[in-house]
Amino acid sequence: MKTSKRYSITIVAGIVLAGLAFLSVLKSMEGLASACVGGILTILTTYIWGETKRPSNTKEP
């Protein structure tokens, strides 16, 4: 199954932000952790909006 570039970028960005949020909580930097959660929600919303406006072509030939 081919994955779209938009999906791959969303997953990578989500993993990076989740890791940063986890490290922020461990270092007691709740402000940064909150910003990371906001970023995760933003990329999730942007992905859903992008798929609604222009769906990725994930069909195999």
C-alpha distance matrix in Angstrom:
0.0 3.8 6.4 9.8 12.8 14.8 12.7 12.9 16.6 17.3 16.1 18.2 21.1 21.1 21.3 24.0 26.0 25.8 27.1 29.8 30.8 31.1 33.3 35.3 36.2 37.3 39.5 40.9 39.6 38.8 38.9 36.1 34.1 34.6 33.5 30.3 29.7 30.5 28.0 25.2 26.2 26.3 22.9 21.5 23.7 22.8 19.0 19.8 22.3 20.0 17.3 20.3 21.9 19.0 15.6 12.6 10.8 7.2 7.6 6.6 10.1
3.8 0.0 3.8 6.6 9.5 11.8 10.5 10.5 14.0 15.2 14.6 16.3 19.1 19.7 20.1 22.4 24.5 24.8 26.1 28.4 29.6 30.4 32.3 34.1 35.3 36.6 38.5 39.9 38.4 37.6 37.4 34.5 32.8 33.3 31.8 28.7 28.4 28.9 26.1 23.7 24.8 24.5 20.9 20.1 22.1 20.6 17.0 18.3 20.4 17.7 15.5 18.8 19.8 16.7 13.7 10.2 8.7 5.7 7.4 7.0 10.1
6.4 3.8 0.0 3.8 6.6 8.4 6.7 7.0 10.5 11.4 11.0 12.9 15.5 16.0 16.8 19.1 20.9 21.3 22.8 25.0 26.2 27.1 29.1 30.7 32.0 33.4 35.2 36.5 34.8 34.0 33.7 30.8 29.2 29.6 28.1 25.0 24.7 25.1 22.3 19.9 21.1 20.7 17.1 16.4 18.6 17.1 13.5 15.1 17.4 14.8 12.9 16.4 17.6 14.8 12.0 8.5 8.6 6.2 9.3 10.1 13.3
9.8 6.6 3.8 0.0 3.8 5.4 5.3 6.4 8.8 10.0 10.9 12.6 14.4 15.5 16.9 18.7 20.2 21.2 22.9 24.6 25.8 27.2 29.1 30.3 31.8 33.5 35.0 36.2 34.2 33.3 32.6 29.7 28.4 28.6 26.7 23.9 23.8 23.6 20.7 18.8 19.7 18.8 15.2 14.9 16.6 14.6 11.2 13.2 14.8 11.8 10.4 14.1 14.7 11.8 9.6 6.1 7.2 6.6 10.2 11.8 14.5
12.8 9.5 6.6 3.8 0.0 3.8 5.4 5.1 6.2 8.5 10.0 10.7 12.2 14.1 15.5 16.6 18.3 19.9 21.3 22.6 24.1 25.8 27.3 28.4 30.3 31.9 33.1 34.4 32.2 31.6 30.7 27.6 26.7 27.0 24.8 22.1 22.5 22.2 18.9 17.6 18.9 17.5 13.8 14.5 16.3 13.8 11.1 13.9 15.1 11.9 11.8 15.5 15.5 12.8 11.6 8.6 10.2 10.3 13.8 15.1 17.5
14.8 11.8 8.4 5.4 3.8 0.0 3.8 5.5 5.3 6.2 8.7 10.1 10.6 12.2 14.4 15.5 16.4 18.1 20.1 21.1 22.2 24.2 25.9 26.7 28.4 30.4 31.5 32.5 30.1 29.2 28.1 25.3 24.3 24.2 22.0 19.6 19.7 19.1 16.0 14.6 15.6 14.0 10.4 11.1 12.6 10.0 7.3 10.4 11.5 8.5 8.9 12.5 12.8 10.8 10.0 7.9 10.7 11.2 15.0 17.0 19.6
12.7 10.5 6.7 5.3 5.4 3.8 0.0 3.8 5.5 5.1 6.2 8.7 10.0 10.5 12.4 14.4 15.4 16.3 18.4 20.0 20.8 22.4 24.4 25.5 26.8 28.7 30.3 31.2 29.2 28.2 27.6 24.8 23.3 23.4 21.7 18.8 18.5 18.6 15.8 13.6 14.7 14.1 10.4 10.1 12.4 10.8 7.5 10.0 12.3 10.1 9.4 13.1 14.4 12.6 10.8 8.6 11.2 10.4 14.2 16.1 19.3
12.9 10.5 7.0 6.4 5.1 5.5 3.8 0.0 3.8 5.4 5.2 6.2 8.6 9.9 10.7 12.4 14.3 15.3 16.7 18.4 19.9 21.2 22.8 24.3 25.9 27.4 28.8 30.2 28.3 27.7 27.3 24.2 22.9 23.5 21.7 18.6 18.9 19.4 16.2 14.2 16.2 15.6 11.8 12.2 15.0 13.4 10.5 13.5 15.6 13.4 13.1 16.8 17.8 15.8 14.2 11.5 13.4 12.4 16.0 17.1 20.1
16.6 14.0 10.5 8.8 6.2 5.3 5.5 3.8 0.0 3.8 5.5 5.2 6.0 8.4 10.0 10.6 12.1 14.0 15.5 16.5 18.1 19.9 21.3 22.3 24.3 26.0 27.0 28.3 26.0 25.5 24.7 21.5 20.7 21.2 19.0 16.1 16.9 17.0 13.5 12.3 14.4 13.2 9.5 11.0 13.6 11.5 9.6 13.1 14.7 12.5 13.3 16.9 17.4 15.9 15.1 13.0 15.5 15.2 18.9 20.3 23.1
17.3 15.2 11.4 10.0 8.5 6.2 5.1 5.4 3.8 0.0 3.8 5.6 5.2 6.0 8.6 10.0 10.5 12.0 14.2 15.3 16.1 18.1 20.0 20.7 22.3 24.3 25.6 26.5 24.3 23.4 22.6 19.8 18.5 18.7 16.8 13.9 14.0 14.1 11.0 9.1 10.9 10.3 6.5 7.4 10.3 9.0 7.0 10.3 12.4 11.1 11.7 15.0 16.1 15.3 14.4 13.0 16.0 15.5 19.3 21.2 24.3
16.1 14.6 11.0 10.9 10.0 8.7 6.2 5.2 5.5 3.8 0.0 3.8 5.5 5.1 6.2 8.7 9.9 10.4 12.2 14.2 15.1 16.4 18.4 19.7 21.1 22.7 24.3 25.5 23.8 23.0 22.9 20.0 18.2 19.0 17.6 14.2 14.2 15.3 12.5 9.9 12.3 12.7 9.2 9.3 12.8 12.3 10.0 12.7 15.4 14.3 14.3 17.6 19.2 18.2 16.6 14.8 17.3 16.0 19.6 21.0 24.4
18.2 16.3 12.9 12.6 10.7 10.1 8.7 6.2 5.2 5.6 3.8 0.0 3.8 5.4 5.2 6.2 8.6 9.9 10.7 12.4 14.2 15.4 16.7 18.3 20.1 21.4 22.7 24.3 22.5 22.3 22.1 18.7 17.5 18.8 17.1 13.7 14.7 15.8 12.6 10.8 13.9 13.9 10.6 11.8 15.2 14.2 12.5 15.7 17.9 16.6 17.1 20.5 21.6 20.4 19.3 17.2 19.5 18.4 22.0 23.0 26.2
21.1 19.1 15.5 14.4 12.2 10.6 10.0 8.6 6.0 5.2 5.5 3.8 0.0 3.8 5.5 5.1 6.1 8.5 9.9 10.5 12.1 14.2 15.4 16.2 18.3 20.1 21.0 22.2 20.0 19.6 18.9 15.7 14.8 15.7 13.6 10.5 11.8 12.5 9.0 7.9 11.2 10.7 7.8 9.9 13.0 12.0 11.3 14.6 16.4 15.5 16.7 19.8 20.7 20.1 19.5 18.1 20.9 20.3 24.1 25.6 28.6
21.1 19.7 16.0 15.5 14.1 12.2 10.5 9.9 8.4 6.0 5.1 5.4 3.8 0.0 3.8 5.5 5.2 6.0 8.5 9.8 10.3 12.1 14.2 15.0 16.4 18.4 19.8 20.7 18.9 18.0 17.8 14.9 13.1 14.0 12.7 9.2 9.5 10.9 8.2 5.7 9.0 9.9 7.4 8.2 11.8 12.0 11.1 13.7 16.1 15.9 16.7 19.4 21.0 20.8 19.8 18.7 21.6 20.6 24.3 25.9 29.3
21.3 20.1 16.8 16.9 15.5 14.4 12.4 10.7 10.0 8.6 6.2 5.2 5.5 3.8 0.0 3.8 5.5 5.1 6.1 8.5 9.8 10.5 12.3 14.0 15.4 16.7 18.4 19.9 18.5 18.2 18.6 15.5 13.5 15.3 14.4 10.6 11.4 13.6 11.2 8.9 12.4 13.6 11.2 11.9 15.5 15.7 14.5 17.1 19.7 19.3 19.7 22.7 24.3 23.8 22.5 21.0 23.4 22.0 25.5 26.7 30.1
24.0 22.4 19.1 18.7 16.6 15.5 14.4 12.4 10.6 10.0 8.7 6.2 5.1 5.5 3.8 0.0 3.8 5.5 5.2 6.2 8.6 10.0 10.7 12.2 14.4 15.6 16.5 18.3 16.5 16.7 16.7 13.3 12.1 14.3 12.8 9.3 11.2 13.2 10.4 9.4 13.2 13.7 11.8 13.5 16.7 16.5 16.0 18.9 21.0 20.5 21.5 24.5 25.6 25.2 24.4 22.8 25.5 24.4 28.0 29.2 32.4
26.0 24.5 20.9 20.2 18.3 16.4 15.4 14.3 12.1 10.5 9.9 8.6 6.1 5.2 5.5 3.8 0.0 3.8 5.4 5.0 6.0 8.5 9.9 10.2 12.3 14.3 15.1 16.1 14.0 13.7 13.5 10.2 8.9 10.6 9.2 5.5 7.5 9.5 7.1 6.5 10.3 11.1 10.1 11.8 14.7 15.0 15.2 17.8 19.6 19.8 21.1 23.6 24.9 25.0 24.5 23.5 26.5 25.7 29.4 30.9 34.2
25.8 24.8 21.3 21.2 19.9 18.1 16.3 15.3 14.0 12.0 10.4 9.9 8.5 6.0 5.1 5.5 3.8 0.0 3.8 5.4 5.0 6.2 8.7 9.7 10.7 12.5 14.3 15.2 13.9 13.3 14.1 11.3 8.8 10.8 10.7 7.0 7.5 10.7 9.4 7.5 10.9 12.8 11.9 12.5 15.7 16.7 16.4 18.5 20.9 21.4 22.2 24.6 26.4 26.5 25.5 24.5 27.4 26.1 29.6 31.1 34.6
27.1 26.1 22.8 22.9 21.3 20.1 18.4 16.7 15.5 14.2 12.2 10.7 9.9 8.5 6.1 5.2 5.4 3.8 0.0 3.8 5.4 5.1 6.2 8.5 10.0 10.8 12.4 14.3 13.3 13.7 14.8 11.7 9.7 12.7 12.6 9.1 10.6 13.7 12.2 11.0 14.5 16.1 15.0 15.9 19.2 19.9 19.5 21.9 24.2 24.3 25.2 27.8 29.4 29.3 28.3 26.9 29.5 28.1 31.6 32.7 36.1
29.8 28.4 25.0 24.6 22.6 21.1 20.0 18.4 16.5 15.3 14.2 12.4 10.5 9.8 8.5 6.2 5.0 5.4 3.8 0.0 3.8 5.4 5.2 6.0 8.7 9.9 10.5 12.1 10.5 11.2 11.8 8.4 7.3 10.5 10.0 7.0 9.6 12.2 10.9 10.8 14.3 15.4 14.9 16.5 19.3 19.8 20.2 22.6 24.5 24.7 26.1 28.6 29.9 30.0 29.4 28.3 31.1 30.2 33.8 35.1 38.4
30.8 29.6 26.2 25.8 24.1 22.2 20.8 19.9 18.1 16.1 15.1 14.2 12.1 10.3 9.8 8.6 6.0 5.0 5.4 3.8 0.0 3.8 5.5 5.0 6.3 8.7 9.9 10.4 8.9 8.5 9.6 7.0 4.4 7.5 8.2 5.5 7.0 10.2 10.0 9.7 12.6 14.4 14.6 15.7 18.3 19.4 20.0 21.9 23.9 24.7 26.0 28.0 29.6 30.1 29.6 28.9 31.9 30.9 34.5 36.0 39.5
31.1 30.4 27.1 27.2 25.8 24.2 22.4 21.2 19.9 18.1 16.4 15.4 14.2 12.1 10.5 10.0 8.5 6.2 5.1 5.4 3.8 0.0 3.8 5.4 5.3 6.4 8.8 10.0 9.9 9.9 12.1 10.0 7.2 10.5 11.8 9.2 10.1 13.6 13.5 12.6 15.4 17.6 17.5 18.1 21.0 22.3 22.4 24.2 26.6 27.3 28.2 30.4 32.2 32.5 31.6 30.7 33.5 32.1 35.5 36.8 40.3
33.3 32.3 29.1 29.1 27.3 25.9 24.4 22.8 21.3 20.0 18.4 16.7 15.4 14.2 12.3 10.7 9.9 8.7 6.2 5.2 5.5 3.8 0.0 3.8 5.4 5.1 6.2 8.6 8.6 10.0 12.0 9.6 8.2 12.0 12.8 10.6 12.5 15.6 15.2 15.0 18.0 19.7 19.6 20.7 23.5 24.5 24.7 26.9 29.0 29.5 30.6 33.0 34.5 34.7 34.0 32.9 35.6 34.3 37.8 38.9 42.3
35.3 34.1 30.7 30.3 28.4 26.7 25.5 24.3 22.3 20.7 19.7 18.3 16.2 15.0 14.0 12.2 10.2 9.7 8.5 6.0 5.0 5.4 3.8 0.0 3.8 5.4 5.1 6.1 5.0 6.5 8.3 6.2 5.4 9.1 10.1 9.0 11.0 13.7 13.8 14.4 17.0 18.6 19.1 20.4 22.8 23.9 24.7 26.7 28.5 29.3 30.7 32.8 34.2 34.7 34.4 33.6 36.6 35.6 39.2 40.6 44.0
36.2 35.3 32.0 31.8 30.3 28.4 26.8 25.9 24.3 22.3 21.1 20.1 18.3 16.4 15.4 14.4 12.3 10.7 10.0 8.7 6.3 5.3 5.4 3.8 0.0 3.8 5.4 5.0 5.8 5.9 9.1 8.4 6.2 9.3 11.6 10.6 11.4 14.5 15.4 15.3 17.5 19.7 20.5 21.2 23.5 25.1 25.8 27.4 29.4 30.6 31.8 33.6 35.4 36.1 35.5 34.9 37.9 36.7 40.2 41.7 45.2
37.3 36.6 33.4 33.5 31.9 30.4 28.7 27.4 26.0 24.3 22.7 21.4 20.1 18.4 16.7 15.6 14.3 12.5 10.8 9.9 8.7 6.4 5.1 5.4 3.8 0.0 3.8 5.5 7.7 9.1 12.3 11.3 9.7 13.1 15.0 13.7 14.8 18.0 18.5 18.3 20.8 22.9 23.3 24.1 26.7 28.1 28.5 30.3 32.5 33.4 34.4 36.5 38.3 38.7 37.9 37.0 39.8 38.4 41.8 43.1 46.6
39.5 38.5 35.2 35.0 33.1 31.5 30.3 28.8 27.0 25.6 24.3 22.7 21.0 19.8 18.4 16.5 15.1 14.3 12.4 10.5 9.9 8.8 6.2 5.1 5.4 3.8 0.0 3.9 5.6 8.4 11.0 10.1 9.8 13.2 14.6 14.0 15.8 18.5 18.9 19.4 22.0 23.6 24.2 25.5 27.8 29.0 29.8 31.8 33.6 34.4 35.8 37.8 39.3 39.8 39.4 38.5 41.4 40.3 43.8 45.1 48.5
40.9 39.9 36.5 36.2 34.4 32.5 31.2 30.2 28.3 26.5 25.5 24.3 22.2 20.7 19.9 18.3 16.1 15.2 14.3 12.1 10.4 10.0 8.6 6.1 5.0 5.5 3.9 0.0 3.8 5.7 8.8 9.2 8.9 11.4 13.5 13.7 15.0 17.4 18.6 19.3 21.2 23.0 24.2 25.3 27.2 28.7 29.9 31.5 33.2 34.4 35.9 37.6 39.1 40.0 39.7 39.2 42.3 41.3 44.8 46.4 49.8
39.6 38.4 34.8 34.2 32.2 30.1 29.2 28.3 26.0 24.3 23.8 22.5 20.0 18.9 18.5 16.5 14.0 13.9 13.3 10.5 8.9 9.9 8.6 5.0 5.8 7.7 5.6 3.8 0.0 3.8 5.5 5.7 6.5 8.9 10.3 11.0 12.8 14.6 15.7 17.0 18.9 20.2 21.6 23.0 24.8 26.0 27.4 29.2 30.6 31.7 33.5 35.2 36.4 37.4 37.4 37.0 40.2 39.5 43.1 44.8 48.1
38.8 37.6 34.0 33.3 31.6 29.2 28.2 27.7 25.5 23.4 23.0 22.3 19.6 18.0 18.2 16.7 13.7 13.3 13.7 11.2 8.5 9.9 10.0 6.5 5.9 9.1 8.4 5.7 3.8 0.0 3.8 5.5 4.9 6.1 8.6 9.7 10.4 12.3 14.1 15.2 16.5 18.2 20.0 21.0 22.5 24.2 25.7 27.1 28.4 30.0 31.7 33.0 34.5 35.7 35.7 35.6 38.9 38.2 41.9 43.8 47.2
38.9 37.4 33.7 32.6 30.7 28.1 27.6 27.3 24.7 22.6 22.9 22.1 18.9 17.8 18.6 16.7 13.5 14.1 14.8 11.8 9.6 12.1 12.0 8.3 9.1 12.3 11.0 8.8 5.5 3.8 0.0 3.8 5.4 5.2 6.3 8.7 10.0 10.7 12.5 14.4 15.6 16.5 18.6 20.2 21.2 22.5 24.5 26.0 26.9 28.4 30.5 31.7 32.8 34.2 34.5 34.6 38.0 37.8 41.5 43.5 46.8
36.1 34.5 30.8 29.7 27.6 25.3 24.8 24.2 21.5 19.8 20.0 18.7 15.7 14.9 15.5 13.3 10.2 11.3 11.7 8.4 7.0 10.0 9.6 6.2 8.4 11.3 10.1 9.2 5.7 5.5 3.8 0.0 3.8 5.4 5.0 6.2 8.7 9.8 10.4 12.4 14.3 15.0 16.5 18.4 19.8 20.7 22.5 24.4 25.4 26.5 28.6 30.2 31.2 32.2 32.4 32.2 35.5 35.2 38.9 40.8 44.0
34.1 32.8 29.2 28.4 26.7 24.3 23.3 22.9 20.7 18.5 18.2 17.5 14.8 13.1 13.5 12.1 8.9 8.8 9.7 7.3 4.4 7.2 8.2 5.4 6.2 9.7 9.8 8.9 6.5 4.9 5.4 3.8 0.0 3.8 5.4 5.0 6.3 8.7 9.7 10.6 12.5 14.1 15.4 16.6 18.4 19.9 21.2 22.8 24.3 25.6 27.2 28.8 30.2 31.2 31.1 30.8 34.1 33.5 37.1 39.0 42.4
34.6 33.3 29.6 28.6 27.0 24.2 23.4 23.5 21.2 18.7 19.0 18.8 15.7 14.0 15.3 14.3 10.6 10.8 12.7 10.5 7.5 10.5 12.0 9.1 9.3 13.1 13.2 11.4 8.9 6.1 5.2 5.4 3.8 0.0 3.8 5.4 5.1 6.3 8.6 9.9 10.7 12.3 14.4 15.4 16.5 18.3 20.1 21.3 22.5 24.2 25.9 27.1 28.5 29.9 30.1 30.3 33.7 33.3 37.0 39.2 42.5
33.5 31.8 28.1 26.7 24.8 22.0 21.7 21.7 19.0 16.8 17.6 17.1 13.6 12.7 14.4 12.8 9.2 10.7 12.6 10.0 8.2 11.8 12.8 10.1 11.6 15.0 14.6 13.5 10.3 8.6 6.3 5.0 5.4 3.8 0.0 3.8 5.4 5.0 6.2 8.7 9.9 10.3 12.4 14.2 15.2 16.2 18.3 20.0 20.8 22.1 24.3 25.6 26.6 27.9 28.3 28.4 31.9 31.8 35.6 37.7 41.0
30.3 28.7 25.0 23.9 22.1 19.6 18.8 18.6 16.1 13.9 14.2 13.7 10.5 9.2 10.6 9.3 5.5 7.0 9.1 7.0 5.5 9.2 10.6 9.0 10.6 13.7 14.0 13.7 11.0 9.7 8.7 6.2 5.0 5.4 3.8 0.0 3.8 5.3 4.9 6.2 8.6 9.6 10.6 12.3 14.1 15.1 16.4 18.4 19.8 20.7 22.5 24.3 25.5 26.4 26.4 26.1 29.5 29.1 32.8 34.8 38.1
29.7 28.4 24.7 23.8 22.5 19.7 18.5 18.9 16.9 14.0 14.2 14.7 11.8 9.5 11.4 11.2 7.5 7.5 10.6 9.6 7.0 10.1 12.5 11.0 11.4 14.8 15.8 15.0 12.8 10.4 10.0 8.7 6.3 5.1 5.4 3.8 0.0 3.8 5.3 5.0 6.3 8.6 10.1 10.6 12.3 14.2 15.4 16.7 18.3 19.8 21.3 22.7 24.4 25.5 25.3 25.4 28.8 28.3 31.9 34.1 37.6
30.5 28.9 25.1 23.6 22.2 19.1 18.6 19.4 17.0 14.1 15.3 15.8 12.5 10.9 13.6 13.2 9.5 10.7 13.7 12.2 10.2 13.6 15.6 13.7 14.5 18.0 18.5 17.4 14.6 12.3 10.7 9.8 8.7 6.3 5.0 5.3 3.8 0.0 3.8 5.5 5.2 6.1 8.8 9.9 10.5 12.1 14.2 15.4 16.3 18.0 20.0 21.0 22.3 23.8 24.2 24.7 28.2 28.2 31.9 34.3 37.6
28.0 26.1 22.3 20.7 18.9 16.0 15.8 16.2 13.5 11.0 12.5 12.6 9.0 8.2 11.2 10.4 7.1 9.4 12.2 10.9 10.0 13.5 15.2 13.8 15.4 18.5 18.9 18.6 15.7 14.1 12.5 10.4 9.7 8.6 6.2 4.9 5.3 3.8 0.0 3.8 5.4 4.9 6.2 8.5 9.8 10.4 12.2 14.2 15.1 16.1 18.2 19.8 20.8 21.8 22.2 22.2 25.7 25.8 29.5 31.8 35.0
25.2 23.7 19.9 18.8 17.6 14.6 13.6 14.2 12.3 9.1 9.9 10.8 7.9 5.7 8.9 9.4 6.5 7.5 11.0 10.8 9.7 12.6 15.0 14.4 15.3 18.3 19.4 19.3 17.0 15.2 14.4 12.4 10.6 9.9 8.7 6.2 5.0 5.5 3.8 0.0 3.8 5.4 5.4 6.1 8.6 9.9 10.6 12.4 14.2 15.2 16.6 18.4 20.0 20.8 20.5 20.5 23.9 23.5 27.1 29.4 32.7
26.2 24.8 21.1 19.7 18.9 15.6 14.7 16.2 14.4 10.9 12.3 13.9 11.2 9.0 12.4 13.2 10.3 10.9 14.5 14.3 12.6 15.4 18.0 17.0 17.5 20.8 22.0 21.2 18.9 16.5 15.6 14.3 12.5 10.7 9.9 8.6 6.3 5.2 5.4 3.8 0.0 3.8 5.6 5.1 6.1 8.5 9.9 10.6 12.1 14.0 15.4 16.5 18.3 19.7 19.6 20.3 23.8 23.7 27.2 29.8 33.2
26.3 24.5 20.7 18.8 17.5 14.0 14.1 15.6 13.2 10.3 12.7 13.9 10.7 9.9 13.6 13.7 11.1 12.8 16.1 15.4 14.4 17.6 19.7 18.6 19.7 22.9 23.6 23.0 20.2 18.2 16.5 15.0 14.1 12.3 10.3 9.6 8.6 6.1 4.9 5.4 3.8 0.0 3.8 5.4 5.1 6.0 8.5 10.0 10.4 12.0 14.2 15.3 16.3 17.8 18.3 19.0 22.7 23.1 26.8 29.5 32.5
22.9 20.9 17.1 15.2 13.8 10.4 10.4 11.8 9.5 6.5 9.2 10.6 7.8 7.4 11.2 11.8 10.1 11.9 15.0 14.9 14.6 17.5 19.6 19.1 20.5 23.3 24.2 24.2 21.6 20.0 18.6 16.5 15.4 14.4 12.4 10.6 10.1 8.8 6.2 5.4 5.6 3.8 0.0 3.8 5.4 5.0 6.0 8.6 9.7 10.2 12.1 14.1 15.1 15.8 16.0 16.1 19.7 19.9 23.6 26.1 29.2
21.5 20.1 16.4 14.9 14.5 11.1 10.1 12.2 11.0 7.4 9.3 11.8 9.9 8.2 11.9 13.5 11.8 12.5 15.9 16.5 15.7 18.1 20.7 20.4 21.2 24.1 25.5 25.3 23.0 21.0 20.2 18.4 16.6 15.4 14.2 12.3 10.6 9.9 8.5 6.1 5.1 5.4 3.8 0.0 3.8 5.5 5.2 6.3 8.6 9.9 10.7 12.4 14.4 15.3 14.8 15.2 18.7 18.6 22.2 24.9 28.1
23.7 22.1 18.6 16.6 16.3 12.6 12.4 15.0 13.6 10.3 12.8 15.2 13.0 11.8 15.5 16.7 14.7 15.7 19.2 19.3 18.3 21.0 23.5 22.8 23.5 26.7 27.8 27.2 24.8 22.5 21.2 19.8 18.4 16.5 15.2 14.1 12.3 10.5 9.8 8.6 6.1 5.1 5.4 3.8 0.0 3.8 5.5 5.2 6.1 8.5 10.0 10.6 12.3 14.0 14.3 15.6 19.3 19.8 23.2 26.2 29.3
22.8 20.6 17.1 14.6 13.8 10.0 10.8 13.4 11.5 9.0 12.3 14.2 12.0 12.0 15.7 16.5 15.0 16.7 19.9 19.8 19.4 22.3 24.5 23.9 25.1 28.1 29.0 28.7 26.0 24.2 22.5 20.7 19.9 18.3 16.2 15.1 14.2 12.1 10.4 9.9 8.5 6.0 5.0 5.5 3.8 0.0 3.8 5.5 5.1 5.9 8.5 9.8 10.4 11.7 12.6 13.6 17.4 18.4 21.9 24.9 27.7
19.0 17.0 13.5 11.2 11.1 7.3 7.5 10.5 9.6 7.0 10.0 12.5 11.3 11.1 14.5 16.0 15.2 16.4 19.5 20.2 20.0 22.4 24.7 24.7 25.8 28.5 29.8 29.9 27.4 25.7 24.5 22.5 21.2 20.1 18.3 16.4 15.4 14.2 12.2 10.6 9.9 8.5 6.0 5.2 5.5 3.8 0.0 3.8 5.5 5.0 6.1 8.5 9.9 10.3 10.0 10.6 14.2 14.8 18.4 21.3 24.2
19.8 18.3 15.1 13.2 13.9 10.4 10.0 13.5 13.1 10.3 12.7 15.7 14.6 13.7 17.1 18.9 17.8 18.5 21.9 22.6 21.9 24.2 26.9 26.7 27.4 30.3 31.8 31.5 29.2 27.1 26.0 24.4 22.8 21.3 20.0 18.4 16.7 15.4 14.2 12.4 10.6 10.0 8.6 6.3 5.2 5.5 3.8 0.0 3.8 5.5 5.2 6.2 8.7 10.0 9.5 11.1 14.6 15.2 18.4 21.6 24.6
22.3 20.4 17.4 14.8 15.1 11.5 12.3 15.6 14.7 12.4 15.4 17.9 16.4 16.1 19.7 21.0 19.6 20.9 24.2 24.5 23.9 26.6 29.0 28.5 29.4 32.5 33.6 33.2 30.6 28.4 26.9 25.4 24.3 22.5 20.8 19.8 18.3 16.3 15.1 14.2 12.1 10.4 9.7 8.6 6.1 5.1 5.5 3.8 0.0 3.8 5.5 5.1 6.2 8.5 9.5 11.8 15.4 16.9 19.9 23.3 25.9
20.0 17.7 14.8 11.8 11.9 8.5 10.1 13.4 12.5 11.1 14.3 16.6 15.5 15.9 19.3 20.5 19.8 21.4 24.3 24.7 24.7 27.3 29.5 29.3 30.6 33.4 34.4 34.4 31.7 30.0 28.4 26.5 25.6 24.2 22.1 20.7 19.8 18.0 16.1 15.2 14.0 12.0 10.2 9.9 8.5 5.9 5.0 5.5 3.8 0.0 3.8 5.4 5.2 5.8 7.1 8.8 12.5 14.3 17.5 20.7 23.1
17.3 15.5 12.9 10.4 11.8 8.9 9.4 13.1 13.3 11.7 14.3 17.1 16.7 16.7 19.7 21.5 21.1 22.2 25.2 26.1 26.0 28.2 30.6 30.7 31.8 34.4 35.8 35.9 33.5 31.7 30.5 28.6 27.2 25.9 24.3 22.5 21.3 20.0 18.2 16.6 15.4 14.2 12.1 10.7 10.0 8.5 6.1 5.2 5.5 3.8 0.0 3.8 5.5 5.2 4.3 6.5 10.0 11.5 14.4 17.8 20.4
20.3 18.8 16.4 14.1 15.5 12.5 13.1 16.8 16.9 15.0 17.6 20.5 19.8 19.4 22.7 24.5 23.6 24.6 27.8 28.6 28.0 30.4 33.0 32.8 33.6 36.5 37.8 37.6 35.2 33.0 31.7 30.2 28.8 27.1 25.6 24.3 22.7 21.0 19.8 18.4 16.5 15.3 14.1 12.4 10.6 9.8 8.5 6.2 5.1 5.4 3.8 0.0 3.8 5.7 6.1 9.4 12.4 14.2 16.6 20.2 22.6
21.9 19.8 17.6 14.7 15.5 12.8 14.4 17.8 17.4 16.1 19.2 21.6 20.7 21.0 24.3 25.6 24.9 26.4 29.4 29.9 29.6 32.2 34.5 34.2 35.4 38.3 39.3 39.1 36.4 34.5 32.8 31.2 30.2 28.5 26.6 25.5 24.4 22.3 20.8 20.0 18.3 16.3 15.1 14.4 12.3 10.4 9.9 8.7 6.2 5.2 5.5 3.8 0.0 3.8 6.5 9.7 12.7 15.2 17.6 21.1 23.0
19.0 16.7 14.8 11.8 12.8 10.8 12.6 15.8 15.9 15.3 18.2 20.4 20.1 20.8 23.8 25.2 25.0 26.5 29.3 30.0 30.1 32.5 34.7 34.7 36.1 38.7 39.8 40.0 37.4 35.7 34.2 32.2 31.2 29.9 27.9 26.4 25.5 23.8 21.8 20.8 19.7 17.8 15.8 15.3 14.0 11.7 10.3 10.0 8.5 5.8 5.2 5.7 3.8 0.0 3.8 6.5 9.2 12.1 14.5 17.8 19.5
15.6 13.7 12.0 9.6 11.6 10.0 10.8 14.2 15.1 14.4 16.6 19.3 19.5 19.8 22.5 24.4 24.5 25.5 28.3 29.4 29.6 31.6 34.0 34.4 35.5 37.9 39.4 39.7 37.4 35.7 34.5 32.4 31.1 30.1 28.3 26.4 25.3 24.2 22.2 20.5 19.6 18.3 16.0 14.8 14.3 12.6 10.0 9.5 9.5 7.1 4.3 6.1 6.5 3.8 0.0 3.8 6.5 8.8 11.2 14.7 16.8
12.6 10.2 8.5 6.1 8.6 7.9 8.6 11.5 13.0 13.0 14.8 17.2 18.1 18.7 21.0 22.8 23.5 24.5 26.9 28.3 28.9 30.7 32.9 33.6 34.9 37.0 38.5 39.2 37.0 35.6 34.6 32.2 30.8 30.3 28.4 26.1 25.4 24.7 22.2 20.5 20.3 19.0 16.1 15.2 15.6 13.6 10.6 11.1 11.8 8.8 6.5 9.4 9.7 6.5 3.8 0.0 3.8 5.9 9.0 12.0 14.3
10.8 8.7 8.6 7.2 10.2 10.7 11.2 13.4 15.5 16.0 17.3 19.5 20.9 21.6 23.4 25.5 26.5 27.4 29.5 31.1 31.9 33.5 35.6 36.6 37.9 39.8 41.4 42.3 40.2 38.9 38.0 35.5 34.1 33.7 31.9 29.5 28.8 28.2 25.7 23.9 23.8 22.7 19.7 18.7 19.3 17.4 14.2 14.6 15.4 12.5 10.0 12.4 12.7 9.2 6.5 3.8 0.0 3.8 5.8 8.7 10.6
7.2 5.7 6.2 6.6 10.3 11.2 10.4 12.4 15.2 15.5 16.0 18.4 20.3 20.6 22.0 24.4 25.7 26.1 28.1 30.2 30.9 32.1 34.3 35.6 36.7 38.4 40.3 41.3 39.5 38.2 37.8 35.2 33.5 33.3 31.8 29.1 28.3 28.2 25.8 23.5 23.7 23.1 19.9 18.6 19.8 18.4 14.8 15.2 16.9 14.3 11.5 14.2 15.2 12.1 8.8 5.9 3.8 0.0 3.8 6.5 9.5
7.6 7.4 9.3 10.2 13.8 15.0 14.2 16.0 18.9 19.3 19.6 22.0 24.1 24.3 25.5 28.0 29.4 29.6 31.6 33.8 34.5 35.5 37.8 39.2 40.2 41.8 43.8 44.8 43.1 41.9 41.5 38.9 37.1 37.0 35.6 32.8 31.9 31.9 29.5 27.1 27.2 26.8 23.6 22.2 23.2 21.9 18.4 18.4 19.9 17.5 14.4 16.6 17.6 14.5 11.2 9.0 5.8 3.8 0.0 3.8 6.5
6.6 7.0 10.1 11.8 15.1 17.0 16.1 17.1 20.3 21.2 21.0 23.0 25.6 25.9 26.7 29.2 30.9 31.1 32.7 35.1 36.0 36.8 38.9 40.6 41.7 43.1 45.1 46.4 44.8 43.8 43.5 40.8 39.0 39.2 37.7 34.8 34.1 34.3 31.8 29.4 29.8 29.5 26.1 24.9 26.2 24.9 21.3 21.6 23.3 20.7 17.8 20.2 21.1 17.8 14.7 12.0 8.7 6.5 3.8 0.0 3.8
10.1 10.1 13.3 14.5 17.5 19.6 19.3 20.1 23.1 24.3 24.4 26.2 28.6 29.3 30.1 32.4 34.2 34.6 36.1 38.4 39.5 40.3 42.3 44.0 45.2 46.6 48.5 49.8 48.1 47.2 46.8 44.0 42.4 42.5 41.0 38.1 37.6 37.6 35.0 32.7 33.2 32.5 29.2 28.1 29.3 27.7 24.2 24.6 25.9 23.1 20.4 22.6 23.0 19.5 16.8 14.3 10.6 9.5 6.5 3.8 0.0
